[in-house]
């Protein structure tokens, strides 16, 4: 009898310990909300088109091509910053990586604000392109890696929500900055200083707040649904091991093709809408509205991964990615403004799938242990995207129309669809 009581008494402390390890639901959702807000600020690099106006007049004497190159440099350095963060994951603390990102991003904007008339374009490339790009890349990969660890049961939704914030910057902070840049407001130099200081503060606070859950934390199991094919890694793959698998290269090519199509559509959209008979002002307004579909694509694709599973989401992605440029082709042939708007919106929507696919499959196929580095390698697909936009614009100019570039883009999505449906873990 006493032995039974002793056994029961031993069991109670164990039960309390188990309960103490269960994840605090309120805490993890608040952490996701905070990470999303931080990434909303980090997405400032995508707002270049909204805040580049001070450098477009005769004061600096820089051409549109030179300013477009600044965006390309920024995106390349963003990817490299993410890759560096992945390499340093096991060698440095998240605190140090986020503080480094805060310093680089804040200093990049602040130094850009000090540029004077007659400055060499290289100075802009170094301050805005290299410093800000690297700073955002360091923080982006670190934040997504740390926050994703709180949602092993909701990988897609977690990634989609965070990336929604990152893609929503142009319509929020970007437009606020655009308004402040006007001479009758703060002016461009003061606005860049404010952005730099704000970015530094937000990232520095994030460095002390964002962290992984305690070791041994128990999370809810992903809801099992009939016919659902969950994206779950068999084990944690080392990066070298991941690079040796055919699934990785097919995934890399797939995302590269979809990103290239989305980037090209974004670059050609304003001029295409004018060509379809919209006024320049209305074309800019429509383009601003449909740009939000990039953020929506991130959010909706993430939710789909969790709700219907990987395989059905892959069908959805293949269908939308192919239909998008095809509808644009039809709009060019028929000179239909509504079709043009729908097609461009879907191209931008499909473009939003790319970062979510990278995040979900990086953890789902290759595990969470080396997630940061594996994810940063998949994120390198963003490097060729700006070059695809430049190439599409060149084809449009040489053919004197939009039909040929969008036929080529449709062919790219057809290839992407075949690759997409062939992707498995093996």
N, C-alpha and C positions, 0 to 999 in steps of 0.2 A: 504493500500500500504506500509506504513511504517512498519506495523507489519510483512509483508512478508519479507521486507529487513532485519528486525531484526532477523527473523527466519533463513534467509540464512546466516547472519553474525555469528549466533551462531553455525551453522553447519560447517563452514569452519575450525575453530580451532579443532573440533572433528575429522575431516578428516585428518588433519595434524598429530594429535596424533596417529591416527590409522596407518598412514604410517610410523611413527617413530618406531612403535612396530614391524613392519615386520622384520623378521630375515634377516640379511645381509648374502647372499648366499656365498660370498667370504670368509667371516669370519668363517662361520661354516665349510666349507671344509678345510680351513687352520687349524682349530682346530682339525679336524679329522686327517689330515696329521701329525700334531705335536704329537697327542696322539699315533698314530701308530708308530712313530719313538721312542717315549719313551718306548712303549711296546716291540719294537724290542730289546732294551737294557734289559728290564725286563726278556725277555725270556732266559737270560743267564743260568738260572737254568736247562733248558733242554739241555744245551750244556755240561753237566757233562762228557759224554762219550768222548768228544773231549779234555777236559782239565784235566782229571784225571790221565793222564800218569805220572806226577811227583811222584805220590804216589804208582805206580805199581811196582817200582823196589825194590831192597833189602834195600835201604836207610831207608825206614820207616817200612818195614816188614809187611805190611798189605796185607791181602788176597783179591782176587777178590770178594768173598762173602761179606767181610767187606765193601769194597768200593761200592758194589751194594746197601748195606743197607744205605749208606750215601745218595744215590739218593732217596731211599724210604722215608727217614726221611725228605729230602728237600721237596718232593712233599706233604707229610702229613702236614708239617709246612706251606707250601704255601697255602693249603686249609684252615688251621686254621687261618692264617693271613687274608685271605679274609673274613672268618666268623667274626673275631674280627672287621675288618673294617666295615662290615655290621651292627654289633651291635652298633658300635660307630657313625654311620652315623648321627643320630639325637642328639648326645651328644657332638660331637666335630666338628671343622671346617675341611673341606677337606685339607686346608693348613697344619694343624697339623698332619693329618694322612699321608700325602705324605712326610712330613719332617721326621716323625718317620720311614717311609719305607726307605727313603734315608739314614738315619743314620744306621739302622740295616743292610741294604744290603751292604753299603760301608764298614762298620766296619767288617762285616762278611768275606768279601774277604780280607780285609787288615790284619785281625788277622790270617786268614788261611795262608797268605804269611809268617808269622813269625814262623810257625811250624818247629821244628827241628827233626833231625833223632832220632828215639827212642821215639817220642811223643806217647802218648796214643791215640788210635783211637777216643776215646770219645771227644777229643779236636776238631777233624775235624767235628764230628757230631754236636758239639755245635756252632762252628764258621760258617762253610759252610752250614750245614743242617738246624739248628734251626734259627740262626740269618738271614742268607740270605733268607731262605724260608719264614720266617715271614715277612721280609721286602718287598719281591716281592708280597706276598699275600695282604698286606696292600695297596700297590700302585695299583696293578692290579684291584681289586674290585672298588677302589675309582675312578680311571681313566675311566674305562668302564662305571660306573654309571654317572659320570659327562658329559662325551662326548656323551653318548647315548641320553641324554636329548636334544641335538641339532638336533636329527634326528628322531622325532616321526613318520615322514612320510616314513622313509627308515630304519626301525629297522634292517632288515636283512643285508643290504649292509653295514651299519655302523658297526655292530658287526663283520661281515665277514672281513672287511678291517682291523680293529684293531687287530683281532685275527690272521689274516694272518701275520701281523708284529710280533706278539708274537711267532708264530710257525716258523718263517723264521730265527730265531736267529742262530740256529745251523749251517746253511749254510753260514752265513755272519760273525757275530761277533765271533761265535764259531770257525770257521776255521781261522780267523785272530789271535785269541788268541792261537790256536793250533800251528800256525807257530811261534809266538813270544815266546812260552814256550821253544822251542829248545835251548840247551846250546849255540849254535853259534849265537843265536839272543839275546833277553833280558834275557832269563832264566825264570824258572817258578816263583820264588819268586817275581821278579820285575814285571812280567806280572800280577800276582794276585794283586799286589799293584796298578798297572795302572788301572786294571778293577775296583777295589774298589773305587778309586778316581773318575774314569769316571762315575760309577753308581751313586755315591753320587751327583756329579755335575748335571747330567741329571735329576735325581729325584727332587733335590732341585729347579732347574729351573722350572720343571713341577709344583711344589707346588705353585708357584707364577703366573703361566700362565693358567693352566687348571681350568676352572670354569663352572658353569651352566649358561644358558642364563638368562637374566633379566626376572623378573616376568612379565607376560603379553605379552611376545614375541609371535607374530603370525607366525606360520609355514605353509608351503604349505600342502594341504590335500593330503593324499596318493592317487595316481592315481587309479581310479576304473576301473577294467577290467572285461570283461564278463567272468563269471565262476570262478572268483578269490575269494577264501575264505581267507579274511584277518585275521591276528591274532590280535584281538583287545579286550582288557579286558572290561568287563561290568562295573567294578568298581575297585578301589584300594583295594586289599586284604591285611589284616594284615598277618604277617607270621604265626601266630597261626591258622588263618582261612585257609591259603594256605595248611598247613600241615594236615588239616582235610578233604581235598578234594581228591577223588580217582585219579583224573587226575594228581595230583602231584606225587603220589607214582608210578603210571604207567610210568610217564615221567622219574622219578628217576631210576627205574629199567631198562627202555629202554636205557638210556644214559650209565648206569653202564655196561650193557652187551656189547654195542658197544665199549666203552672205553677199556673194558677188552680184547676184541678180538684184537683191534688195538695195545694195549700195548704188548700182547703176540706175535703178528706178528712182531713187532719191535725187540723184544728180540730174537726171533728165526731166523729172516731173514738172517743174515750173515752165520750162520752155515747151514741153509737150502740151500742157494745158493751154498755153497761148496759141500754139499751132492749131489746136482744136477749136479756136475762136473765142476763148475767154480773154478778157482784158488783162493786162499785166497785174493790176491791183487785185482783181478777182482771183487770178491764178495764184498769187501769193497767199491770199486768204484761204483758198481751198487747200493749198499745199500745207499750210499751218495746221488746218483741221485734220487732214488725213495723216499727218505725221504722228498723231497720237496712237495710230494703229500699231506702231512699232512697240510701244509700251504694252498695249493690249495683247499683242502676240506673245510677249514674254509671260504675262500673267495667265492667259487662257491655256497656253500649251503646258505650263507647269501644273495647272489644275487637272488637265486631261490625263497627264501621266499618272496621277494618283487615282483618278476616278475610273478610267477605263483601261488602264494598263499601257505598257510600252508599245505592244504590237498595234493596237487599234489607233494609238496616237500617231504611230509611224504612217499608217494609212491616211490619216487626216492631214498630216504634214505633206505627204506626197501629192495628195489631191489639190490642196490649196496652193502649194508652190508651183505646180504645173498650170493650174487654171489662171493664176494671176497675170503672168506676162501674155498668155494667150488672149485674155480679154482685152489687154492693151493693144495687141495686134489687130483685133476686131474693131476696136475703137478708131485706130488709125485708118483702116480700110473704109470704114463707114462714116468717118468724121463725127463720131458720136461723143459728145462731152460726158454724158452720164456713164457710158461704158468706160471712158478714159479714167474718170474719177474712181469708179469701182475697181478697175484693174490695178491702178496705182496704189489704192488703199490696201488691196490684197497683197501686192508685192511687198509693201512696207510691213504689213501684218505678218507675212511669212518670214521676213527678215528678223522679226522679233523672236521667232522660234529658236534662232541659232544659239544665243547664250544659254537658254534654258536647256536645250538638247545637250550642250557641252557639260553643264553642271550635273544634270540628272544621270547621264551615261557615264561621266567620269567616276561618280560614286557607285552607281548601280552596276556597271560592268567591271570596274577595277578596284572597288573597295574604298574605304574611308581613310585608311592609314596614310596613304600617300596622295590624298585627294588634292591638296593645294598644288603640288607640282604637276600631277597628271592633268588637272583642270587648266593650269596655266599653259600647258603645251597645246591642249585642244583650243585654247583661246587665241593661239597664234594665227588661226584662220582669218582673224580680222586684218592681218597685215596685207594680204593681196586684195581685199575688198576695195580700198580707195583706188588702186590701180585699175581694177575692173571698171570702175566708174569713169576714169580717165579714158580708157580704151573705148568704152561705149560712146562717150561724147565724141571721140575722134571718128568713130565709124559713122555716127550721125552726121558729122560735118562733111565727111568725104562722100557720103551717099545722098546728102542734102535731104534727109528725112529720118523719121523714127521707125519706119517699118523694118528695115534690115537689122538694126540693133536689137529690137524686141523679138524678132524671129530667132536670132541667135540666143537670146536669153531664154526663150521658150525651150529651145533645144537643150540648153544647159539644165533646165529643171526636169526635163524628160530623163536625161542621164542621171540626175540626182535621185529621181523617183525610183529608177531601177536599182541603184545602189542602196537606197534607203530600205527597200523591201528585202534586200539580201543580207542585211546586217543582223548578225546573231552574236552571241558571246564568243563563239569559237573563232 
